[in-house]
């Protein structure tokens, strides 16, 4: 028993250490303490000459919607649609309702952190200027420039923070669209397999509302001049891929092992287990064949005795 407890303790410590390591690396990449790649630009390029307009969906709103909504949806759906005795460990579940919810939510959070880490690494390696790059960075090389290509530049904006200025050259891919698409795939799949079909329109309408979250987050990034359309498309593809991977591999499509439960219950109601039923049928078939053989042998014996007489 002590060995098992020590093993569980060390596994928990390892998981916490790895999670903190990824969070620290994510923070380092996000706040620009790592030297990043910078793509040059053409002076007077209309694609990077827009004014900064702010964010329709702020980072705080994005994280609130992505972190709180999934746990609330799962909590409400599990308590309303599933009984407490449907989470038995013997059936492949976590043992209780709350453990099962936190298990799925933990897999979701692992997917979120992995997705954000991947996007930040790509932003740092690519270094693509945002549509409002010239307005935010105010590069010195673009002051007396017409159509030349500027390979290296120096930002002269001292009003805004260093993080905001350096973020103006981290356009590809869109983190907003990636995270919103990931959340959408996760919740739509969850509602499809875990929400009961008591009404015809509740599940489709909820799934439609969740899909609108991804659509709004993606389109507003283009309308706010925060990303190019290809940045948003790449973010949606990454979010879709990570969402499918998390749901299918980590959460097993939210399907609990209820096939064994159904067979077991049905067998108990009939007074015997399934494999006993099969064995009973085989024995019955064997006895029937033996009875036939004995009757045939008896008939042959009677015929032989009659012939001798």
N, C-alpha and C positions, 0 to 999 in steps of 0.2 A: 504493500500500500504506500509506503514512504517513497519507494522508487517511482511509482506513478505520479505522486504529488510533486516530486522534484522534477520529473520530466515535464509535467505540465507547467510548472513554474518557469523553467528555463525556456520553454517554447514561448510562453507569454512575454518574457523579458526580451527574447529575440525579435518577436513581432513588434513590440513597442520600439525597440532600437531601430529596426528597419523603417518603421513609419516615421519616426522623428528624423531619421537621416534624409528620407525623401522630402519631408516638409522643409528641412533646412536648405537642401539643394534647390527646392522650388523657390524659396524666399531669396536665395542668392541670385538666381537667374532673373527673378521678377524685378528686383530693385537695382539691377544693373551693376553689381559689384564685380561681375565677370566681363572681361573685354568681349565685345560683340562685333560680329561681322557687319559691315556697312556697304550696301550697294550704292553706287554712284547714281547721279541723276542728270537729266538734261535741263538746262536753264529754260524757264518759261514753259515747262511741261504742264499742259492743262490737267493731267491726271493727278498731280500733286500740288496744285495751286489753289485748292479750296480753302475756305475759312473754317476754323474750328468752331463747331456749333454745340458742343457738349454731347451728352449721352442721353438718349431717350430712356433706355434701360441702363441704369447705373450699375456699377460693379456690386454695390450693396444689395440692390434689388435682385440681381442675377443670383447671388449666393443665397439670399433668403429663399428665393423660389426653388433653387436647386438642392438646398440642404434641408429645409423644413417641410416642403410640400410632400416629398416622397414618404417620409416617416409618418406624416399625418394621414396620407391616403392609405398606406398599408395598415396602420393602426385601426382606422375606421372600418376598412373593408374586412379585416380579419375578425373584429369583434362583432360585426353585423351579419356576416355571411357564414361563419364557421364556428362550430361548437368547440368547447375547451378540450374535449376528449379526442379530437381528431389530430392531435400533435404528438402521438405516442412515439417514443424512440424506436420501438420495435417496427414501426411502419416507415422508418427512414426519416423521421422528423427530428426536431431539436429537443423535444420533450415537453414543451409548453408553448403557449401562444406568443408570449413576449420574447422568449428565446428565439423562436422562428422569425419573428419580425426583425429583431436585432441582427440575426444572422444574415438575412437578406439585405438589410440596410448596411451592414458592415461590408458586404461584397460590393454594394453600390458605391460606398465611400472609397473603397480601394480603386474602383474604376474611375471615379472622379479625380482622385489624386494622380493616378497614372496618366489620365488624359491631359490634365493641366500641365504635368511635368513634360510630357511629349510636346505639347504646343509651345511651351516656353523654350524648350531646347531648339525647336525649329525656328522660333522667332529670333533667337540669339544667333543661330547659324546663318539664317537667310539675310536678315537685316533689311527688309524691303521698306522703303518710305511709305508712310500713310498718305491718304489724299490731302491732308492738311499739313504736310511736312514742311513746306516753305513758310507757312504762316506760323508754325509752332517752333521750328528749329531756327529760322532766320539765318541760314548759312552765309558766312561772310563772302564766300566765293560766288554767290548768286547776285550780289549787289550790282556789279558791272558786267553782267554776263547776258548773252542773247540766246544763242542756240548751241553753245558748246556743251560737251559732256564733262561733268565734274566728277572725278573719281574719288577724291578725298575732300572733306569739308570740315568746317568747324562751326558749331552752333553758337550764335551770339545772344540767344535769348537768356537773359538773367532775371527776368521777372518771375517766370514760372519755375517750379521745382526741377531739380536735376532728373528725377525719375520721369516726370512728364515730358521733358525735352527728349530724353533718350528713348522714351516709348514711342516717339513720333517716327522712329525707324524700325518699328516692330509690327509690321502690318500682316505678314503672312505667318501662319493662318489665323483666322478669327477665333479667339477663345470664347467669345459670347455664343457664336453659332455652334461651336463644337460642344460646349457644355449644355446648351439648351436642347440640342438634338439628342445628346446622350440621355438627358433626363426624360425627354419625350419617349424615346424608344423603350426605356426601362419601365415607365409608368403605363404606357399603352399595352405592352406585353403583360405586365402584371395584372391590369384590369381585365384583360381578355381571358386569363386563366384562373383568376381568383375571385372575380366579382360574379355573383350569381346572376342567372338569366331570368329573374322574376319579372322584369319588365322588358319590353322590346327596345325602348329608346334611351334608357338611362346609361347603359354601357357605351353605345356609340356616341352619345352627346358628351359624355365625360372624356372619351378618347379624342373627340374633335376639339374640345377646349384645350386639352393638353397639347395637341398638335399645333394649335394656334400660338402657343407659347414659343415654340421653335420658329414658327413663321415670323412672328413679330420681332423676336430677338435677331433673326437673320436679316430681315429686310431693313430694320432700323439702323443696322450697322452701315448699310450702304447709304440710306437717306441722311444719316448724320455725318456723312463724309469721314467715317472712321476707318472704313475698309474698302478695298476694291471688291468687285463682284467675285473675282476668282479666289480672294481670301475667304469670303463667306462660303463659297462652294466647297473649298478644301476643308474648312472647319466642319461643315455639315457631313462631309464624307467621313472625316475622322470620328466625329461623334456617333454616326450611324454604325461604323465598324466596331468601335469600342463598346457601344451599347449592345449590339448583337453578341459580341464575345462575352460580355459580362452576364447577360441573361442566359445564354445557352450553356456556357461552360461553368460559370461560377454558381449561378442560381438554378441551373437545371430547368430552365423555362418555368419556374414556380410550380412545378408539378410534384405533388407529394405521392409517395408510393402507396396508392390505395388499391391497387389490383390485388395484392396479397391479402389485404384486409377484407376485401369483398369475398374472395375465395374461402378464406378462413372462417368468416362469419357464416357463409352459406353452408360450409361443411359442418360447423358446429350445430346449426339448426337442423340438419339432417341426421344428427347423432353420430357422425363419424368424420374423420379428417379426409382430405382429398386423396392422399396416397392410399389410405385404408380402403376407400371406395374403389379405387382402381384394382387393388389387390383382391378385393371381394369379387369383382367382376371376373378377374382372371381365374380365381379358384372355381367360381360357378361355371365358367366355360369349360374348364378342365374336367370337372365332375360330370358335366353333361356329355362330353366326348367319351369319358370312361363308361358311363351308363349305356351309351349307344353301342360301344364295343362289346360290353358284357351281354347285352340283349342279342346282338348279332351272333356272338359265340354260342349262346344258349340255343338259338334257332338252328345253327349248324349241327350242334350236338344232337338235338332231337331228330333232325333229318337223317343223320348217320345211323342212329339207333333204329329208326323206322325202316331204313334200307336193309339193315342186317336182319330184321325180323321178316 
